[in-house]
Amino acid sequence: MTIEEAQATVDNWIKTTGVRYFNELTNMAMLTEEVGEVARIIARKYGEQSFKESDKNKELGDELADVLFVLFCLANQTGVDLTQALQKNLDKKTQRDSERHQNNDKLK
């Protein structure tokens, strides 16, 4: 599925199953919450924290998908084409950082 297809799929799901979009502020709060759930899994799986019993069945992929879903919602309702936005962002990073990372001794 392309990013464009994913945005359209989420839009269709919202309009048929979800009834309507939550407002932008609610979706921003939801995005923050979902990112926090990803952070919790990362901290427990790759960091020094241990899993709580309630966290043991959480899957990183599922939580990352929750982040994408809300991100697509925000993009849809604010008129952002994420395919174009990502390409523009990559172009900017490529131009700005063309030598920066290659010359970073910390990365070697």
C-alpha positions as CSV (number, residue, x, y, z in Angstrom):
1,M,0.0,0.0,0.0
2,T,1.4,3.4,-0.9
3,I,1.1,6.4,1.4
4,E,-1.5,7.9,-0.9
5,E,-3.5,4.7,-0.7
6,A,-3.1,4.5,3.0
7,Q,-4.4,8.1,3.4
8,A,-7.4,7.2,1.2
9,T,-8.1,4.0,3.1
10,V,-8.1,5.8,6.5
11,D,-10.3,8.5,5.0
12,N,-12.8,5.9,3.8
13,W,-12.7,4.0,7.2
14,I,-13.3,7.3,9.1
15,K,-16.3,8.1,6.8
16,T,-17.9,4.6,6.9
17,T,-16.9,3.1,10.3
18,G,-15.7,6.0,12.4
19,V,-18.6,8.3,11.5
20,R,-16.4,11.5,11.3
21,Y,-13.0,12.8,12.1
22,F,-12.3,13.9,15.7
23,N,-11.2,17.5,15.7
24,E,-7.6,18.3,15.1
25,L,-6.8,19.0,18.7
26,T,-8.3,15.7,19.8
27,N,-6.3,13.9,17.1
28,M,-3.1,15.7,18.2
29,A,-3.7,14.5,21.8
30,M,-4.3,11.0,20.4
31,L,-1.1,11.1,18.4
32,T,0.8,12.1,21.5
33,E,-0.8,9.2,23.4
34,E,0.0,6.7,20.7
35,V,3.7,7.9,20.5
36,G,3.8,7.4,24.3
37,E,2.7,3.8,23.9
38,V,5.5,3.2,21.3
39,A,8.0,4.8,23.7
40,R,6.8,2.5,26.5
41,I,7.4,-0.6,24.4
42,I,10.8,0.7,23.2
43,A,11.9,1.5,26.8
44,R,11.0,-1.9,28.0
45,K,12.2,-4.0,25.1
46,Y,15.4,-2.1,24.3
47,G,15.9,0.0,27.4
48,E,16.4,-0.8,31.0
49,Q,12.8,-0.9,32.2
50,S,11.1,-4.3,32.7
51,F,7.7,-5.1,31.3
52,K,4.6,-4.7,33.5
53,E,2.1,-7.5,33.3
54,S,-0.3,-5.2,31.4
55,D,2.4,-4.4,28.8
56,K,3.4,-7.9,27.9
57,N,0.9,-8.4,25.1
58,K,1.6,-5.1,23.4
59,E,3.1,-5.3,20.0
60,L,5.4,-2.6,18.6
61,G,4.0,-3.0,15.1
62,D,0.5,-2.5,16.3
63,E,1.4,0.6,18.2
64,L,3.4,2.0,15.3
65,A,0.3,1.4,13.1
66,D,-1.8,3.3,15.6
67,V,0.6,6.3,15.2
68,L,0.3,6.1,11.4
69,F,-3.4,5.9,11.6
70,V,-3.8,9.1,13.6
71,L,-1.0,10.8,11.5
72,F,-3.0,10.0,8.4
73,C,-6.2,11.4,10.1
74,L,-4.4,14.6,10.8
75,A,-3.0,14.8,7.3
76,N,-6.4,14.1,5.7
77,Q,-8.3,16.7,7.8
78,T,-5.7,19.4,7.3
79,G,-5.2,18.8,3.5
80,V,-1.6,17.5,3.7
81,D,-0.6,15.1,0.9
82,L,2.0,13.0,2.9
83,T,3.5,11.6,-0.3
84,Q,4.4,15.1,-1.5
85,A,5.4,16.2,2.0
86,L,7.7,13.3,2.6
87,Q,9.4,13.8,-0.8
88,K,9.9,17.5,-0.1
89,N,11.3,16.7,3.3
90,L,13.7,14.1,2.0
91,D,14.9,16.5,-0.7
92,K,15.5,19.1,2.0
93,K,17.4,16.6,4.2
94,T,19.5,15.4,1.3
95,Q,20.5,18.9,0.3
96,R,21.1,20.1,3.9
97,D,22.9,17.0,5.2
98,S,24.6,15.8,2.0
99,E,28.0,15.7,3.8
100,R,27.2,16.2,7.4
101,H,26.5,12.6,8.4
102,Q,29.4,11.3,6.2
103,N,31.8,13.6,8.0
104,N,30.4,12.8,11.5
105,D,33.1,10.7,13.3
106,K,30.5,9.6,15.9
107,L,28.8,7.6,13.1
108,K,31.9,5.7,12.0
